[in-house]
């Protein structure tokens, strides 16, 4: 099972593609999709959409797990994050990929066992769970991997594995 984890953002959108289950979970790909702040928002959204489409085509994940945008103090930032999340979810749904949203607290609880965990704690648990020598950087990438790990922890095991 491939899971595409997304930490949405218009300037920086973290992604992580994980494969396997449990102790055999591994990172297949991870990175950040960036857009230029001086570009008009529609062009930035198209650039994001094209990169997400490329990831969906290349890896054909069965699920896209995305962090739900709940609240941000900066309205301008919140609008961009919401727009980016909408483009990502629509693109995944258009390919037939299941789309699942998780709150930041759900992600932290699933990965760290504490819904109030810090970014540093999340990054370190992602590193440990994926058996990496270093934390994924920047934090957007680590957060995307945490969302994917959250989905893997929350979703039932495939029927084949349960026998």
VMD Tcl script that builds the backbone (N, CA, C; Angstrom):
set m [mol new atoms 489]
animate dup $m
set s [atomselect $m all]
$s set {name element resname resid chain x y z} {
  {N N UNK 1 A 0.846 -1.172 0.000}
  {CA C UNK 1 A 0.000 0.000 0.000}
  {C C UNK 1 A 0.892 1.236 0.000}
  {N N UNK 2 A 0.650 2.128 -0.966}
  {CA C UNK 2 A 1.308 3.423 -0.990}
  {C C UNK 2 A 0.349 4.447 -0.391}
  {N N UNK 3 A 0.858 5.256 0.532}
  {CA C UNK 3 A 0.083 6.354 1.111}
  {C C UNK 3 A 0.852 7.637 0.821}
  {N N UNK 4 A 0.171 8.599 0.229}
  {CA C UNK 4 A 0.752 9.918 -0.021}
  {C C UNK 4 A 0.290 10.835 1.102}
  {N N UNK 5 A 1.222 11.249 1.948}
  {CA C UNK 5 A 0.930 12.182 3.033}
  {C C UNK 5 A 1.223 13.597 2.573}
  {N N UNK 6 A 0.334 14.513 2.931}
  {CA C UNK 6 A 0.475 15.920 2.514}
  {C C UNK 6 A 0.337 16.848 3.715}
  {N N UNK 7 A 1.295 17.759 3.835}
  {CA C UNK 7 A 1.201 18.892 4.758}
  {C C UNK 7 A 0.958 20.091 3.856}
  {N N UNK 8 A -0.310 20.513 3.695}
  {CA C UNK 8 A -0.632 21.500 2.662}
  {C C UNK 8 A -0.080 22.890 2.937}
  {N N UNK 9 A 0.225 23.560 1.847}
  {CA C UNK 9 A 0.678 24.940 1.910}
  {C C UNK 9 A 0.808 25.472 0.501}
  {N N UNK 10 A 0.637 26.751 0.338}
  {CA C UNK 10 A 0.755 27.360 -0.985}
  {C C UNK 10 A 2.212 27.679 -1.307}
  {N N UNK 11 A 2.961 28.196 -0.349}
  {CA C UNK 11 A 4.380 28.474 -0.571}
  {C C UNK 11 A 5.208 27.203 -0.487}
  {N N UNK 12 A 4.885 26.361 0.507}
  {CA C UNK 12 A 5.599 25.092 0.701}
  {C C UNK 12 A 4.580 24.016 1.054}
  {N N UNK 13 A 4.510 23.006 0.210}
  {CA C UNK 13 A 3.603 21.876 0.419}
  {C C UNK 13 A 4.461 20.628 0.599}
  {N N UNK 14 A 4.493 20.111 1.827}
  {CA C UNK 14 A 5.284 18.918 2.093}
  {C C UNK 14 A 4.568 17.674 1.619}
  {N N UNK 15 A 5.333 16.701 1.105}
  {CA C UNK 15 A 4.747 15.422 0.712}
  {C C UNK 15 A 5.667 14.288 1.133}
  {N N UNK 16 A 5.069 13.135 1.353}
  {CA C UNK 16 A 5.820 11.934 1.691}
  {C C UNK 16 A 5.024 10.733 1.211}
  {N N UNK 17 A 5.696 9.844 0.525}
  {CA C UNK 17 A 5.049 8.623 0.055}
  {C C UNK 17 A 5.649 7.473 0.834}
  {N N UNK 18 A 4.768 6.777 1.574}
  {CA C UNK 18 A 5.203 5.656 2.395}
  {C C UNK 18 A 4.634 4.361 1.830}
  {N N UNK 19 A 5.370 3.285 2.062}
  {CA C UNK 19 A 4.961 1.969 1.607}
  {C C UNK 19 A 5.124 0.986 2.756}
  {N N UNK 20 A 4.321 -0.070 2.744}
  {CA C UNK 20 A 4.435 -1.114 3.753}
  {C C UNK 20 A 3.491 -0.900 4.903}
  {N N UNK 21 A 3.716 -1.672 5.952}
  {CA C UNK 21 A 2.907 -1.581 7.174}
  {C C UNK 21 A 3.778 -1.931 8.362}
  {N N UNK 22 A 3.442 -1.347 9.508}
  {CA C UNK 22 A 4.143 -1.677 10.741}
  {C C UNK 22 A 5.636 -1.453 10.641}
  {N N UNK 23 A 6.407 -2.445 11.094}
  {CA C UNK 23 A 7.864 -2.329 11.116}
  {C C UNK 23 A 8.466 -2.282 9.715}
  {N N UNK 24 A 7.702 -2.700 8.707}
  {CA C UNK 24 A 8.235 -2.685 7.338}
  {C C UNK 24 A 7.916 -1.397 6.582}
  {N N UNK 25 A 7.333 -0.415 7.274}
  {CA C UNK 25 A 7.009 0.861 6.631}
  {C C UNK 25 A 8.288 1.584 6.239}
  {N N UNK 26 A 8.317 2.072 5.005}
  {CA C UNK 26 A 9.508 2.803 4.544}
  {C C UNK 26 A 9.085 4.014 3.723}
  {N N UNK 27 A 9.962 4.991 3.706}
  {CA C UNK 27 A 9.743 6.189 2.893}
  {C C UNK 27 A 10.228 5.890 1.476}
  {N N UNK 28 A 9.331 6.071 0.514}
  {CA C UNK 28 A 9.659 5.847 -0.891}
  {C C UNK 28 A 10.120 7.156 -1.536}
  {N N UNK 29 A 9.463 8.232 -1.172}
  {CA C UNK 29 A 9.802 9.558 -1.695}
  {C C UNK 29 A 9.323 10.604 -0.700}
  {N N UNK 30 A 9.995 11.736 -0.691}
  {CA C UNK 30 A 9.601 12.830 0.201}
  {C C UNK 30 A 10.220 14.121 -0.308}
  {N N UNK 31 A 9.519 15.210 -0.070}
  {CA C UNK 31 A 10.048 16.491 -0.498}
  {C C UNK 31 A 9.066 17.612 -0.246}
  {N N UNK 32 A 9.364 18.750 -0.836}
  {CA C UNK 32 A 8.532 19.938 -0.700}
  {C C UNK 32 A 8.264 20.500 -2.086}
  {N N UNK 33 A 7.023 20.788 -2.345}
  {CA C UNK 33 A 6.640 21.477 -3.574}
  {C C UNK 33 A 6.567 22.955 -3.205}
  {N N UNK 34 A 7.329 23.773 -3.906}
  {CA C UNK 34 A 7.337 25.205 -3.602}
  {C C UNK 34 A 6.752 25.988 -4.773}
  {N N UNK 35 A 6.157 27.111 -4.428}
  {CA C UNK 35 A 5.688 28.052 -5.446}
  {C C UNK 35 A 6.251 29.420 -5.100}
  {N N UNK 36 A 6.379 30.237 -6.113}
  {CA C UNK 36 A 6.978 31.559 -5.948}
  {C C UNK 36 A 5.963 32.561 -5.401}
  {N N UNK 37 A 6.250 33.165 -4.247}
  {CA C UNK 37 A 5.320 34.112 -3.635}
  {C C UNK 37 A 4.976 35.319 -4.514}
  {N N UNK 38 A 5.865 35.703 -5.441}
  {CA C UNK 38 A 5.586 36.867 -6.290}
  {C C UNK 38 A 4.651 36.533 -7.454}
  {N N UNK 39 A 4.415 35.243 -7.704}
  {CA C UNK 39 A 3.505 34.830 -8.781}
  {C C UNK 39 A 2.046 35.004 -8.346}
  {N N UNK 40 A 1.144 35.211 -9.292}
  {CA C UNK 40 A -0.285 35.281 -8.950}
  {C C UNK 40 A -0.765 33.931 -8.398}
  {N N UNK 41 A -1.705 33.982 -7.477}
  {CA C UNK 41 A -2.209 32.776 -6.815}
  {C C UNK 41 A -2.694 31.722 -7.811}
  {N N UNK 42 A -3.456 32.081 -8.850}
  {CA C UNK 42 A -3.893 31.026 -9.776}
  {C C UNK 42 A -2.728 30.251 -10.400}
  {N N UNK 43 A -1.650 30.932 -10.765}
  {CA C UNK 43 A -0.506 30.252 -11.356}
  {C C UNK 43 A 0.196 29.363 -10.324}
  {N N UNK 44 A 0.225 29.815 -9.083}
  {CA C UNK 44 A 0.827 29.003 -8.020}
  {C C UNK 44 A 0.010 27.740 -7.783}
  {N N UNK 45 A -1.314 27.875 -7.824}
  {CA C UNK 45 A -2.178 26.704 -7.638}
  {C C UNK 45 A -2.026 25.710 -8.788}
  {N N UNK 46 A -1.868 26.220 -10.011}
  {CA C UNK 46 A -1.651 25.344 -11.168}
  {C C UNK 46 A -0.328 24.601 -11.015}
  {N N UNK 47 A 0.719 25.284 -10.572}
  {CA C UNK 47 A 2.026 24.644 -10.379}
  {C C UNK 47 A 1.923 23.534 -9.333}
  {N N UNK 48 A 1.209 23.807 -8.257}
  {CA C UNK 48 A 0.996 22.807 -7.210}
  {C C UNK 48 A 0.202 21.624 -7.769}
  {N N UNK 49 A -0.860 21.929 -8.497}
  {CA C UNK 49 A -1.693 20.884 -9.087}
  {C C UNK 49 A -0.873 19.977 -10.008}
  {N N UNK 50 A -0.026 20.557 -10.825}
  {CA C UNK 50 A 0.791 19.778 -11.757}
  {C C UNK 50 A 1.763 18.859 -11.021}
  {N N UNK 51 A 2.358 19.343 -9.958}
  {CA C UNK 51 A 3.292 18.515 -9.183}
  {C C UNK 51 A 2.560 17.385 -8.462}
  {N N UNK 52 A 1.393 17.681 -7.922}
  {CA C UNK 52 A 0.594 16.634 -7.262}
  {C C UNK 52 A 0.175 15.586 -8.290}
  {N N UNK 53 A -0.250 16.029 -9.455}
  {CA C UNK 53 A -0.637 15.095 -10.522}
  {C C UNK 53 A 0.546 14.197 -10.886}
  {N N UNK 54 A 1.749 14.778 -10.968}
  {CA C UNK 54 A 2.942 13.999 -11.297}
  {C C UNK 54 A 3.191 12.925 -10.239}
  {N N UNK 55 A 3.068 13.296 -8.960}
  {CA C UNK 55 A 3.258 12.322 -7.878}
  {C C UNK 55 A 2.207 11.215 -7.940}
  {N N UNK 56 A 0.955 11.601 -8.201}
  {CA C UNK 56 A -0.122 10.607 -8.289}
  {C C UNK 56 A 0.106 9.657 -9.461}
  {N N UNK 57 A 0.548 10.187 -10.581}
  {CA C UNK 57 A 0.820 9.355 -11.755}
  {C C UNK 57 A 2.017 8.427 -11.516}
  {N N UNK 58 A 3.066 8.963 -10.914}
  {CA C UNK 58 A 4.292 8.185 -10.729}
  {C C UNK 58 A 4.140 7.076 -9.689}
  {N N UNK 59 A 3.463 7.362 -8.580}
  {CA C UNK 59 A 3.415 6.410 -7.476}
  {C C UNK 59 A 2.071 5.697 -7.315}
  {N N UNK 60 A 1.018 6.210 -7.907}
  {CA C UNK 60 A -0.323 5.619 -7.824}
  {C C UNK 60 A -0.688 5.195 -6.397}
  {N N UNK 61 A -0.680 6.146 -5.457}
  {CA C UNK 61 A -1.032 5.783 -4.081}
  {C C UNK 61 A -2.497 5.359 -3.989}
  {N N UNK 62 A -2.789 4.494 -3.038}
  {CA C UNK 62 A -4.179 4.094 -2.835}
  {C C UNK 62 A -4.915 5.129 -1.990}
  {N N UNK 63 A -4.162 5.893 -1.194}
  {CA C UNK 63 A -4.761 6.880 -0.290}
  {C C UNK 63 A -3.921 8.146 -0.269}
  {N N UNK 64 A -4.596 9.277 -0.223}
  {CA C UNK 64 A -3.947 10.553 0.043}
  {C C UNK 64 A -4.417 10.981 1.425}
  {N N UNK 65 A -3.488 11.082 2.362}
  {CA C UNK 65 A -3.793 11.541 3.713}
  {C C UNK 65 A -3.278 12.967 3.831}
  {N N UNK 66 A -4.146 13.871 4.256}
  {CA C UNK 66 A -3.795 15.289 4.292}
  {C C UNK 66 A -4.150 15.872 5.650}
  {N N UNK 67 A -3.298 16.783 6.117}
  {CA C UNK 67 A -3.587 17.439 7.390}
  {C C UNK 67 A -4.690 18.464 7.192}
  {N N UNK 68 A -5.714 18.369 8.018}
  {CA C UNK 68 A -6.857 19.281 7.958}
  {C C UNK 68 A -6.453 20.640 8.517}
  {N N UNK 69 A -6.849 21.674 7.808}
  {CA C UNK 69 A -6.586 23.037 8.253}
  {C C UNK 69 A -7.711 23.418 9.209}
  {N N UNK 70 A -7.355 23.638 10.471}
  {CA C UNK 70 A -8.383 23.955 11.458}
  {C C UNK 70 A -8.439 25.436 11.780}
  {N N UNK 71 A -7.287 26.036 12.039}
  {CA C UNK 71 A -7.286 27.431 12.454}
  {C C UNK 71 A -5.900 28.005 12.266}
  {N N UNK 72 A -5.852 29.202 11.776}
  {CA C UNK 72 A -4.592 29.937 11.707}
  {C C UNK 72 A -4.887 31.390 12.015}
  {N N UNK 73 A -3.966 32.015 12.703}
  {CA C UNK 73 A -4.148 33.417 13.094}
  {C C UNK 73 A -4.073 34.333 11.880}
  {N N UNK 74 A -3.133 34.085 10.973}
  {CA C UNK 74 A -2.960 34.909 9.792}
  {C C UNK 74 A -3.968 34.478 8.722}
  {N N UNK 75 A -4.962 35.299 8.457}
  {CA C UNK 75 A -6.021 34.967 7.510}
  {C C UNK 75 A -5.461 34.743 6.110}
  {N N UNK 76 A -4.512 35.548 5.703}
  {CA C UNK 76 A -3.931 35.406 4.363}
  {C C UNK 76 A -3.263 34.033 4.212}
  {N N UNK 77 A -2.513 33.635 5.222}
  {CA C UNK 77 A -1.871 32.322 5.206}
  {C C UNK 77 A -2.917 31.214 5.203}
  {N N UNK 78 A -3.935 31.365 6.027}
  {CA C UNK 78 A -4.991 30.349 6.103}
  {C C UNK 78 A -5.692 30.182 4.759}
  {N N UNK 79 A -5.918 31.279 4.049}
  {CA C UNK 79 A -6.565 31.203 2.736}
  {C C UNK 79 A -5.692 30.411 1.767}
  {N N UNK 80 A -4.404 30.703 1.726}
  {CA C UNK 80 A -3.487 29.996 0.834}
  {C C UNK 80 A -3.407 28.512 1.156}
  {N N UNK 81 A -3.345 28.188 2.444}
  {CA C UNK 81 A -3.281 26.780 2.857}
  {C C UNK 81 A -4.577 26.070 2.468}
  {N N UNK 82 A -5.701 26.738 2.679}
  {CA C UNK 82 A -6.986 26.150 2.303}
  {C C UNK 82 A -7.118 25.935 0.806}
  {N N UNK 83 A -6.659 26.912 0.040}
  {CA C UNK 83 A -6.701 26.776 -1.420}
  {C C UNK 83 A -5.810 25.631 -1.876}
  {N N UNK 84 A -4.618 25.552 -1.310}
  {CA C UNK 84 A -3.684 24.484 -1.672}
  {C C UNK 84 A -4.271 23.124 -1.315}
  {N N UNK 85 A -4.839 23.011 -0.133}
  {CA C UNK 85 A -5.441 21.739 0.295}
  {C C UNK 85 A -6.573 21.340 -0.647}
  {N N UNK 86 A -7.383 22.306 -1.064}
  {CA C UNK 86 A -8.485 22.027 -1.979}
  {C C UNK 86 A -7.999 21.497 -3.317}
  {N N UNK 87 A -6.965 22.115 -3.862}
  {CA C UNK 87 A -6.399 21.669 -5.143}
  {C C UNK 87 A -5.849 20.252 -5.008}
  {N N UNK 88 A -5.132 19.990 -3.936}
  {CA C UNK 88 A -4.536 18.663 -3.724}
  {C C UNK 88 A -5.626 17.600 -3.599}
  {N N UNK 89 A -6.641 17.875 -2.776}
  {CA C UNK 89 A -7.713 16.889 -2.584}
  {C C UNK 89 A -8.490 16.650 -3.874}
  {N N UNK 90 A -8.778 17.710 -4.610}
  {CA C UNK 90 A -9.532 17.566 -5.866}
  {C C UNK 90 A -8.739 16.757 -6.888}
  {N N UNK 91 A -7.458 17.016 -6.983}
  {CA C UNK 91 A -6.621 16.287 -7.939}
  {C C UNK 91 A -6.568 14.806 -7.584}
  {N N UNK 92 A -6.407 14.492 -6.313}
  {CA C UNK 92 A -6.365 13.091 -5.882}
  {C C UNK 92 A -7.713 12.411 -6.134}
  {N N UNK 93 A -8.789 13.075 -5.754}
  {CA C UNK 93 A -10.121 12.494 -5.948}
  {C C UNK 93 A -10.406 12.262 -7.430}
  {N N UNK 94 A -9.939 13.146 -8.297}
  {CA C UNK 94 A -10.167 13.008 -9.735}
  {C C UNK 94 A -9.494 11.766 -10.305}
  {N N UNK 95 A -8.428 11.297 -9.645}
  {CA C UNK 95 A -7.744 10.083 -10.108}
  {C C UNK 95 A -8.326 8.820 -9.481}
  {N N UNK 96 A -9.317 8.990 -8.608}
  {CA C UNK 96 A -9.915 7.836 -7.942}
  {C C UNK 96 A -9.215 7.462 -6.649}
  {N N UNK 97 A -8.283 8.275 -6.233}
  {CA C UNK 97 A -7.550 8.031 -4.995}
  {C C UNK 97 A -8.439 8.401 -3.804}
  {N N UNK 98 A -8.466 7.549 -2.786}
  {CA C UNK 98 A -9.206 7.868 -1.567}
  {C C UNK 98 A -8.525 9.049 -0.879}
  {N N UNK 99 A -9.293 9.984 -0.360}
  {CA C UNK 99 A -8.754 11.156 0.331}
  {C C UNK 99 A -9.266 11.141 1.770}
  {N N UNK 100 A -8.318 11.240 2.716}
  {CA C UNK 100 A -8.663 11.212 4.135}
  {C C UNK 100 A -7.977 12.391 4.815}
  {N N UNK 101 A -8.732 13.113 5.652}
  {CA C UNK 101 A -8.187 14.259 6.384}
  {C C UNK 101 A -7.995 13.897 7.854}
  {N N UNK 102 A -6.899 14.403 8.428}
  {CA C UNK 102 A -6.619 14.213 9.850}
  {C C UNK 102 A -6.277 15.556 10.470}
  {N N UNK 103 A -6.762 15.781 11.679}
  {CA C UNK 103 A -6.438 17.024 12.383}
  {C C UNK 103 A -4.999 16.948 12.885}
  {N N UNK 104 A -4.387 18.098 13.125}
  {CA C UNK 104 A -3.025 18.086 13.676}
  {C C UNK 104 A -2.929 17.268 14.969}
  {N N UNK 105 A -3.940 17.354 15.835}
  {CA C UNK 105 A -3.915 16.596 17.089}
  {C C UNK 105 A -3.996 15.098 16.845}
  {N N UNK 106 A -4.800 14.671 15.865}
  {CA C UNK 106 A -4.867 13.244 15.527}
  {C C UNK 106 A -3.510 12.740 15.055}
  {N N UNK 107 A -2.836 13.540 14.241}
  {CA C UNK 107 A -1.526 13.146 13.717}
  {C C UNK 107 A -0.531 13.012 14.864}
  {N N UNK 108 A -0.471 14.007 15.721}
  {CA C UNK 108 A 0.463 13.975 16.850}
  {C C UNK 108 A 0.165 12.816 17.787}
  {N N UNK 109 A -1.096 12.558 18.032}
  {CA C UNK 109 A -1.494 11.449 18.907}
  {C C UNK 109 A -1.072 10.111 18.310}
  {N N UNK 110 A -1.305 9.934 17.011}
  {CA C UNK 110 A -0.978 8.667 16.352}
  {C C UNK 110 A 0.526 8.419 16.285}
  {N N UNK 111 A 1.299 9.470 16.041}
  {CA C UNK 111 A 2.741 9.315 15.842}
  {C C UNK 111 A 3.519 9.366 17.155}
  {N N UNK 112 A 3.098 10.245 18.063}
  {CA C UNK 112 A 3.855 10.454 19.306}
  {C C UNK 112 A 3.153 9.937 20.557}
  {N N UNK 113 A 1.864 9.645 20.440}
  {CA C UNK 113 A 1.116 9.247 21.627}
  {C C UNK 113 A 0.682 10.428 22.467}
  {N N UNK 114 A 0.834 11.643 21.928}
  {CA C UNK 114 A 0.495 12.869 22.652}
  {C C UNK 114 A 0.008 13.906 21.648}
  {N N UNK 115 A -1.252 14.290 21.744}
  {CA C UNK 115 A -1.836 15.259 20.828}
  {C C UNK 115 A -1.251 16.652 20.935}
  {N N UNK 116 A -0.433 16.885 21.964}
  {CA C UNK 116 A 0.193 18.192 22.143}
  {C C UNK 116 A 1.699 18.140 21.857}
  {N N UNK 117 A 2.157 17.121 21.163}
  {CA C UNK 117 A 3.588 16.967 20.872}
  {C C UNK 117 A 4.104 18.161 20.066}
  {N N UNK 118 A 5.380 18.453 20.247}
  {CA C UNK 118 A 6.015 19.551 19.502}
  {C C UNK 118 A 6.436 19.066 18.114}
  {N N UNK 119 A 6.750 20.023 17.229}
  {CA C UNK 119 A 7.256 19.672 15.896}
  {C C UNK 119 A 8.532 18.837 16.009}
  {N N UNK 120 A 9.394 19.179 16.949}
  {CA C UNK 120 A 10.632 18.437 17.156}
  {C C UNK 120 A 10.331 16.990 17.548}
  {N N UNK 121 A 9.366 16.791 18.446}
  {CA C UNK 121 A 9.002 15.440 18.868}
  {C C UNK 121 A 8.414 14.641 17.703}
  {N N UNK 122 A 7.563 15.280 16.908}
  {CA C UNK 122 A 6.983 14.616 15.743}
  {C C UNK 122 A 8.094 14.222 14.774}
  {N N UNK 123 A 9.002 15.148 14.495}
  {CA C UNK 123 A 10.104 14.866 13.585}
  {C C UNK 123 A 10.966 13.706 14.056}
  {N N UNK 124 A 11.224 13.648 15.342}
  {CA C UNK 124 A 12.054 12.572 15.890}
  {C C UNK 124 A 11.316 11.231 15.836}
  {N N UNK 125 A 10.033 11.222 16.123}
  {CA C UNK 125 A 9.269 9.966 16.046}
  {C C UNK 125 A 9.161 9.486 14.600}
  {N N UNK 126 A 8.982 10.391 13.656}
  {CA C UNK 126 A 8.958 10.015 12.237}
  {C C UNK 126 A 10.299 9.382 11.871}
  {N N UNK 127 A 11.384 9.995 12.296}
  {CA C UNK 127 A 12.720 9.461 12.022}
  {C C UNK 127 A 12.851 8.041 12.566}
  {N N UNK 128 A 12.433 7.841 13.799}
  {CA C UNK 128 A 12.548 6.529 14.436}
  {C C UNK 128 A 11.643 5.498 13.762}
  {N N UNK 129 A 10.397 5.863 13.512}
  {CA C UNK 129 A 9.442 4.922 12.920}
  {C C UNK 129 A 9.833 4.495 11.510}
  {N N UNK 130 A 10.487 5.386 10.780}
  {CA C UNK 130 A 10.900 5.066 9.415}
  {C C UNK 130 A 12.337 4.553 9.344}
  {N N UNK 131 A 13.008 4.485 10.493}
  {CA C UNK 131 A 14.372 3.971 10.532}
  {C C UNK 131 A 15.365 4.836 9.776}
  {N N UNK 132 A 15.180 6.146 9.846}
  {CA C UNK 132 A 16.057 7.077 9.132}
  {C C UNK 132 A 17.216 7.503 10.026}
  {N N UNK 133 A 18.334 7.843 9.434}
  {CA C UNK 133 A 19.486 8.287 10.213}
  {C C UNK 133 A 19.331 9.743 10.671}
  {N N UNK 134 A 18.550 10.524 9.924}
  {CA C UNK 134 A 18.331 11.928 10.267}
  {C C UNK 134 A 16.856 12.270 10.096}
  {N N UNK 135 A 16.423 13.326 10.766}
  {CA C UNK 135 A 15.054 13.801 10.593}
  {C C UNK 135 A 14.859 14.320 9.178}
  {N N UNK 136 A 13.662 14.139 8.661}
  {CA C UNK 136 A 13.316 14.706 7.354}
  {C C UNK 136 A 13.261 16.222 7.492}
  {N N UNK 137 A 13.818 16.914 6.544}
  {CA C UNK 137 A 13.842 18.379 6.551}
  {C C UNK 137 A 13.358 18.898 5.223}
  {N N UNK 138 A 12.715 20.037 5.182}
  {CA C UNK 138 A 12.272 20.836 6.314}
  {C C UNK 138 A 11.108 20.156 7.042}
  {N N UNK 139 A 10.598 20.827 8.062}
  {CA C UNK 139 A 9.537 20.254 8.891}
  {C C UNK 139 A 8.293 19.901 8.068}
  {N N UNK 140 A 8.060 20.578 6.953}
  {CA C UNK 140 A 6.899 20.272 6.106}
  {C C UNK 140 A 6.952 18.826 5.624}
  {N N UNK 141 A 8.149 18.332 5.339}
  {CA C UNK 141 A 8.321 16.956 4.856}
  {C C UNK 141 A 8.054 15.980 5.991}
  {N N UNK 142 A 8.618 16.259 7.145}
  {CA C UNK 142 A 8.399 15.416 8.313}
  {C C UNK 142 A 6.920 15.386 8.692}
  {N N UNK 143 A 6.270 16.539 8.619}
  {CA C UNK 143 A 4.837 16.612 8.933}
  {C C UNK 143 A 4.016 15.789 7.931}
  {N N UNK 144 A 4.397 15.820 6.663}
  {CA C UNK 144 A 3.692 15.033 5.654}
  {C C UNK 144 A 3.860 13.542 5.935}
  {N N UNK 145 A 5.068 13.125 6.319}
  {CA C UNK 145 A 5.298 11.721 6.669}
  {C C UNK 145 A 4.484 11.338 7.900}
  {N N UNK 146 A 4.363 12.254 8.847}
  {CA C UNK 146 A 3.571 11.985 10.048}
  {C C UNK 146 A 2.094 11.778 9.692}
  {N N UNK 147 A 1.585 12.558 8.745}
  {CA C UNK 147 A 0.186 12.393 8.320}
  {C C UNK 147 A -0.004 11.016 7.682}
  {N N UNK 148 A 0.952 10.609 6.856}
  {CA C UNK 148 A 0.870 9.285 6.228}
  {C C UNK 148 A 0.956 8.182 7.283}
  {N N UNK 149 A 1.851 8.333 8.247}
  {CA C UNK 149 A 1.963 7.354 9.330}
  {C C UNK 149 A 0.681 7.299 10.154}
  {N N UNK 150 A 0.071 8.441 10.381}
  {CA C UNK 150 A -1.199 8.503 11.102}
  {C C UNK 150 A -2.244 7.666 10.372}
  {N N UNK 151 A -2.325 7.841 9.060}
  {CA C UNK 151 A -3.301 7.069 8.304}
  {C C UNK 151 A -3.014 5.572 8.414}
  {N N UNK 152 A -1.760 5.205 8.308}
  {CA C UNK 152 A -1.402 3.791 8.379}
  {C C UNK 152 A -1.754 3.205 9.750}
  {N N UNK 153 A -1.615 4.005 10.788}
  {CA C UNK 153 A -1.952 3.542 12.139}
  {C C UNK 153 A -3.463 3.446 12.341}
  {N N UNK 154 A -4.212 4.324 11.685}
  {CA C UNK 154 A -5.664 4.387 11.878}
  {C C UNK 154 A -6.439 3.444 10.975}
  {N N UNK 155 A -5.847 3.078 9.829}
  {CA C UNK 155 A -6.586 2.264 8.869}
  {C C UNK 155 A -6.462 0.787 9.220}
  {N N UNK 156 A -7.511 0.041 8.947}
  {CA C UNK 156 A -7.460 -1.392 9.241}
  {C C UNK 156 A -6.459 -2.102 8.335}
  {N N UNK 157 A -5.909 -3.182 8.840}
  {CA C UNK 157 A -4.965 -3.974 8.044}
  {C C UNK 157 A -5.707 -4.595 6.876}
  {N N UNK 158 A -5.042 -4.751 5.733}
  {CA C UNK 158 A -5.675 -5.401 4.597}
  {C C UNK 158 A -6.107 -6.827 4.964}
  {N N UNK 159 A -7.150 -7.308 4.316}
  {CA C UNK 159 A -7.715 -8.631 4.621}
  {C C UNK 159 A -6.655 -9.727 4.511}
  {N N UNK 160 A -5.740 -9.626 3.568}
  {CA C UNK 160 A -4.709 -10.648 3.387}
  {C C UNK 160 A -3.829 -10.739 4.619}
  {N N UNK 161 A -3.494 -9.607 5.202}
  {CA C UNK 161 A -2.613 -9.584 6.347}
  {C C UNK 161 A -3.315 -10.097 7.618}
  {N N UNK 162 A -4.635 -10.038 7.655}
  {CA C UNK 162 A -5.353 -10.447 8.857}
  {C C UNK 162 A -5.499 -11.961 8.966}
  {N N UNK 163 A -5.328 -12.684 7.888}
  {CA C UNK 163 A -5.519 -14.144 7.940}
  {C C UNK 163 A -4.475 -14.848 8.744}
}
mol reanalyze $m
mol bondsrecalc $m
mol representation Tube
mol addrep $m
